[in-house]
Amino acid sequence: MRAVVVGEHGGPEVLQASELPEPSPGPGELLVDVAAAGVNFMDIYQREGRPPYGGGLPYVPGAEGAGMVAAAGPGVSGFAVGDQVAWTGVPGSYAERAIVPADRAVPVPAAVDLEVAAAVMLQGMTAHYLCHSTYPVAPGDPVVVHAAAGGVGLLLTQMAAARGGTVIATTSTEAKAQLAAAAGAHRVAGYQDFGAVVREVTGGAGAAAVYDGVGQATFDASLAALRPRGYLVLYGAASGPVPPFELQRLAAGGSLFITRPTLAHYIASRDELLQRASDLFSWIGAGQLTVRIGGRYPLAEAARAHEDLAARRTTGKLLLLPR
Ligand SMILES: NC(=O)c1ccc[n+]([C@@H]2O[C@H](COP(=O)([O-])OP(=O)(O)OC[C@H]3O[C@@H](n4cnc5c(N)ncnc54)[C@H](OP(=O)(O)O)[C@@H]3O)[C@@H](O)[C@H]2O)c1
């Protein structure tokens, strides 16, 4: 089968389309014909070998996708050949076929297109846990969503607004600002002036929460934008990791909270995985959640997908289409 292989850590050029032996499912595993694999920022960190993402070499990147069950290994129940499934947190998705543990596979309803399913497993479930579980947005809460035209950002903006939050979004271009506004942002700001916009919108009080996946470049201003006892939800580092932090700053800033959450801990149980996926699929089916697929690439162009994502040229979700 065709798959993308990383033989050494490095730039996008280390993503090489190669021919690999056909995988076969072991006990409790599904063999899936991949319809679409999601491209995520985490794939870039892992490709670069950025701690803690570096791992064994060589490897097939990609942790997210959707497709059709081609075979089931011994002991699998609840799935049959031909079923539509999606997954996240499963390595080896940049490939024509992937091995997915059945207990990590999520059934995809017939009404949901497989590309759309692949597009929401990682970024959609992340947006879901951030605004429902990490800091649950309450009606009227002023919250900041950074990189609001990105994969997580567009979905998080919609969900936070649907919960009644007043979303102050940041983006780097006018075209991205328009997407964030269409997703439900109350105001869209730049990275330099979002603090002033938060003060204006809140009458000087500050934001209840800042959802920050940009990291180094926004961290200080994100902290400064919070109201007393506000939450900085630092969930990524697109601009680079935040340096070591002096905890006393939380007291001085107003008894603030910082958390550094990661999706795996919010879908650790099968019930939680299925519950979050089921919310997403039902909102998509009901037309309450719009999924923007901002780019589709063949496997052989995985490097271009990574370059585009890292260079801030993209909006919404990027997918690799193996066939
Ligand atoms: N913790 C978790 O569970 C979890 C799960 C999924 C994703 N994440 C994190 O969420 C963040 C967004 O991921 P994503 O896959 O949805 O990507 P994305 O938001 O589609 O792309 C990243 C965006 O970040 C913004 N950005 C600001 N400064 C940047 C810089 N110096 N370099 C590159 N981009 C910059 C850009 O938007 P503008 O051009 O508008 O600035 C860019 O489009 C990443 O940090 C990722 O690691 C975390």
The ligand as an ORCA input file, in Angstrom:
! r2SCAN-3c Opt
* xyz 0 1
  N      -4.084     20.302     23.206
  C      -4.850     19.700     22.331
  O      -5.616     18.811     22.697
  C      -4.769     20.114     20.889
  C      -5.495     19.424     19.915
  C      -5.486     19.906     18.608
  C      -4.726     21.019     18.287
  N      -3.978     21.627     19.251
  C      -3.207     22.831     18.972
  O      -4.094     23.788     18.453
  C      -3.377     24.687     17.631
  C      -4.112     24.810     16.308
  O      -4.005     23.573     15.621
  P      -4.663     23.372     14.193
  O      -4.227     22.042     13.717
  O      -6.114     23.677     14.290
  O      -3.919     24.480     13.317
  P      -4.520     25.803     12.680
  O      -5.125     26.635     13.751
  O      -5.336     25.446     11.503
  O      -3.197     26.502     12.163
  C      -2.426     27.251     13.045
  C      -2.827     28.740     13.010
  O      -2.176     29.376     14.087
  C      -1.980     30.717     13.769
  N      -0.619     31.133     14.089
  C      -0.287     32.181     14.862
  N       1.040     32.295     14.944
  C       1.580     31.332     14.187
  C       2.908     30.973     13.867
  N       3.967     31.648     14.338
  N       3.105     29.922     13.043
  C       2.066     29.219     12.558
  N       0.770     29.527     12.832
  C       0.520     30.575     13.644
  C      -2.260     30.873     12.253
  O      -3.499     31.568     12.113
  P      -3.436     33.168     11.814
  O      -2.745     33.281     10.483
  O      -4.831     33.614     11.814
  O      -2.619     33.724     12.929
  C      -2.353     29.456     11.762
  O      -3.236     29.337     10.664
  C      -1.966     24.132     17.512
  O      -1.157     24.782     18.458
  C      -2.142     22.683     17.912
  O      -0.979     22.118     18.430
  C      -3.998     21.178     20.537
*
